[in-house]
Amino acid sequence: MTEMDVKAEQELAAIRALLIEAYGIEGDVSPLPGEHDLNYRVRVQDGGQYLLKLHAPGDADDLGMQIAVLDHLAQAAAGLPVSRPVLDREGASTVKATLRGERTARLLTWLEGDIWAKAASRCPTSVDTLGDLLGRLDRCLEGFGHAGTKRVYAWDIGRADMHLPHVDLIDGADKRVAVGAILERFAASVLPKLEACPRQVIHNDANDYNVLLDEDGRVSGLIDFGDMVETWRVVEIAVASAYALIGTRDPVGTIAALAAAYHRVNPISETEANLIFDLVRTRYAVSMCMAAKQIRENPENTYLLVSQEDVWRELQRLERENRAIAVARIRDACGFAPVAHAASVVRWLERNAHGFSVIVKPSVTKPEVAVFDFSASSPEAAQWAALDAAAAETRIAGQIRGQSADFGIGLYGEDRGIYQGDAYETATAGERRSIHLGVDIFAPAGEPVHAPFAGKVAFLHDDAVAFGFGPTVLLEHATDTGDIFWTLYGHLSRSSLAKLAIGQPISAGESFAAFGAPEENGNWAPHLHFQLVTDHLGLEGCMFGVGLRDQWQVWREVSPDPSVVLGLSVPASVIVARDKDFLVRERHRRIGRSLSIAYSAAPLKIVGGEGAHLVDEDGTRWLDMVNNVCHVGHCHPRVVKAAQAQMGKLNTNSRYLHDSLVEYSRRLASQFPDPLNVCFFVNSGSEANDLALRLARAYTGNRDVITVDHAYHGHLSSMIDVSPYKFAGRGGEGRPAHVQVAEMPDLYRGRYRYGDVDAGRKYADDVRNQILALAANGRRPALFFSEGILGTGGQLTLPEGYLREAYAHVRAAGGLCLADEVQVGFGRVGSHMWAHQTQGVVPDIVTMGKPIGNGHPMAAVVTTEAIAASFANGMEYFNTFGGNPVSAEIGLAVLDVIRDERLMHHCKVVGDRLMDGARALSRRHAIIGDVRGYGLFNGIELVRDRETLEPAACELDFVIAEMKCKHRILLSSEGPHHNVLKVKPPAPFSAADCDYFLEALDDTLGRLSP
Ligand SMILES: Cc1ncc(COP(=O)(O)O)c(C=O)c1O
């Protein structure tokens, strides 16, 4: 043992003694690194761990602050992953110790995790959870105060201006220039805005050595409160971001994600959001000044030089970012409008558009416009790309002439492949700007350009670069509330610029420029690029004309759709397609969160459909086995054509006479036996059931309803009331007093099962029981709701005689009987047009929806003349959309296709094949407990044990996920136990599709562990 080892061992022994004496703790002690303090890890026998800190004598305020904050957090934030103080035997949080001089000892609870800087698990979740932790921490620190935090601290970037005198100490002119500019900007423009922001004590040093991550990359701890200071709250986000972004692909995205996570738990103001990007840069600038100062004082400290390499590299990356875009992205992530005044500019434009002058050809009052598709996905993309300017000009002019158009346009929002070259690259590796931010107007060179409204010349620029903007003018305008914006005119003639001077006023309608020829306009076929600009991003006359798809929500505010100015007779813009992550986030933000997403862990973006298949954005085809709505097949050409034709003629409400409506009611009613002759037209299945309830109440004079357990009849309040699936499920408010629930006739796991020939009558007895329960209170039923096959009940076919007996009980009590055919109607069951017909009954009211319009929102009620007459009590029945001519034509087309393509018979043949196949599989896979259904409305119930019928819900989840991922088949689960595989594909689902499904199911069940 060397002398040093002996000394170290003696120290450890002293510490062990201290631990026993002061805290009654015995354990292994090992030293940890520390700059000023001595730190030790203490492991006790039961596996528990502690951190022992022996603080060097020094600033009492500083130590007091660190002790006070942990005491405060122990009280105020029990759940935060920060160390907790461990009290000594006397209840004190510090102990005097002598080790290399007098020291103050503190024992803290140990935090598990790897240091961020070294953790392999670092990922986007780390950034989110760090923002979240800091937000929660700062909320707890809001009321915290301590003398030690009220200091003038060099590491407080809220006082960054104090470093201005140190800029000259930095080695390297480029670094000095960059740091000097950042600090000057801080003093001139950041600090005055900070003055309006909240101040409080913050941690101030969530750097990559002070943050711990667990193995999933989630933040598991924050340590070292020695840099706390009372300053602007937003500094916390900036400091953490400066470290979190090191080495990430998209540094601004990292800052935005961290700020957004902080904001979710501790909302920041717009002003704070605006300052974060500058403050991150300020942190780097301060760090470089501090390092320069320390290196001057201690030239041997090479460690500082190394850590400064990271700082300078990251600062340079941020310097390459466009500041305005960075700020807009951070604002957007926090839920603020990316460009604060963009919406108000657009509103001003929309309000005033009627008075705008026409930009080209003001003499033509209603211009004919030829629309060109320059998108990368255009079928002509390769041809356009191959043309030089002259050839493109000829082709464009030819097409304009061919269409007798006055000019041509290229669209806003189009994703174009034509923008090659470095100019379109962003600061992020591999990213290119490609979305067109303006509208192109094609006309010959020399065509005059007129100002749409008054303004003044703000910027003139001539980039003289091939495929650049060429001569460009930006006119500046102001709204009536003083918001400034610009209109941009690119590809002008060079002589246009010569005639204009900065500041020169331009009046509305004034012809101030002209289209340039290829040799002067950047080498393009002559056209005007017209763009709105709410923020020129500091680029002035060099403003971009093309934006980034992945940040479209920001770019579309920087340059909104100029259609509002142009007022053309054709759309001048397209919707920019976005990736799935963005669409999910925006859905959550802008659409009610209770709207669910199928396969939420890996949702699908579906852009097309054909027959029984759906097509996603990559062109992958998915076999759709759940969509009974597009009953005659996705986008069936006959239905599409009928809709298009009628939409081109007339669509109005049903108050006028129209042949299609009457013809449709005749055709629909003819699908039912007498006396079901009268139709009402509505817009959804829920509405149909609601109207049916009103009809029944009007006819019977009763109010009560009997419904079958687990049923779903719609989302209206009245229908939630009669849907046990909803009122007895999550978020439900229980059974309303006017509703009786009859036992669900489940032949597989209910009281009476397959083989009981009397099961129908026995289950129907419970309908009678409900009637008796009503009668006991002097009430009678208005309506009995039932489907012909129970959908949400688990695709259950009804026992023989069930509806016949139940209807008899209800009618005997003066009630009416409704068959809800919203799911199961229109020939899907194969043997009949309507599922209730499999029970040999004629209801009093039938409701239809989903398949009735093949996806078009329409629905219907069919009932008897007597019931309809009782409803005509003086109150008008009006439904704005129900029965409109377009819906009627679509309804007719659906009936035609069902008839002409023999779809009912097809459902029977393929449905039988499917059930035979599934039953054959059940002989090999014991997990298949039951196969049931009619036609193409089927349930395959999975159980873990055929005796106990224990539901195999997790297994079904696996099956559904596998069928999607491995076989591209879309399915879903059903039933009270979520263990029934629901099958209800569009009717064109073929025998080959059926066999493919059965093979895939066989394969998937085979991979379920026994
Ligand atoms: C049996 C049944 N009835 C009614 C409805 C409600 O139809 P809609 O969603 O068109 O309002 C549904 C919808 O799933 C249903 O399954």
The ligand as an ORCA input file, in Angstrom:
! r2SCAN-3c Opt
* xyz 0 1
  C     -76.372     -0.795    -34.367
  C     -76.041      0.651    -34.538
  N     -77.016      1.554    -34.476
  C     -76.769      2.866    -34.639
  C     -75.503      3.332    -34.836
  C     -75.239      4.808    -34.967
  O     -74.974      5.162    -36.284
  P     -74.169      6.492    -36.640
  O     -72.772      6.302    -36.189
  O     -74.318      6.599    -38.136
  O     -74.836      7.619    -35.937
  C     -74.454      2.413    -34.902
  C     -73.057      2.880    -35.131
  O     -72.087      2.223    -34.934
  C     -74.728      1.038    -34.746
  O     -73.742      0.137    -34.769
*
